[in-house]
Amino acid sequence: MLLKIPDVLTPDELGHVRQVLDTAPWIDGRATAGDLATQAKCNAQLPADGHECRALGDLVLAALARCPAFQSAALPRRILPPLFNRYDTGMAFGLHTDNAIRIVPGSGGTHLRTDVSATLFLSDPNDYDGGELVIEDTYGTHAVKLAAGHLVLYPASSLHRVAPVTRGRRRACVFWAQSLVRDDGERALLYDLDVAIIDLRTRMGDGDGAVQGLVSHYHNLLRRWAEL
Ligand code: NI
């Protein structure tokens, strides 16, 4: 499932993030890519262990915690600390798939399975040309370029690339989550059911028998599929 979630960051948060990124140190993005991805990657990123990256990452995690659409669609069990990257004119990230397993920084070696990938756009789309996140899934190829503060969520198993930036500068935040529900199809079923239940609740009220039955059904499916 590919899901676009608007307004994950408030305008104030976005302004703060951009201000920090303006003066933060940047390093070659190949520092965190896997073997094959290293060959395809040409961008810059904040050092993952720097205080700017940690502080901005915490801000993003707090925004995700208050975002019902993200919680419902990703069903996150654990989220890796977000990374921040920058593509100047001429930079790109060729077609690749993300590493399946990552080590949680500062955890003493705890591993995380990447089920869900996310990109949070930080630049105004009018400020750069190119730079689309191009994602291949079973329904074809999707070129995604969102307003600043908006996020796209997609299965980490997808092949994807960042098209070359041909004008301006594209900045974004990327992160991965291990989901309570490993299978993308099962996660999508739960998300669709949740959306339908929310709609039904507003029209029928929480006391309605059908609403209560579907809420029960949702939790029983989650109970069946969740891995803790
Ligand atoms: Ni990637």
Boltz pocket constraint, residues with backbone or C-beta under 6 A from the ligand:
constraints:
  - pocket:
      binder: B
      contacts: [[A, 96], [A, 97], [A, 98], [A, 160]]
      max_distance: 6.0
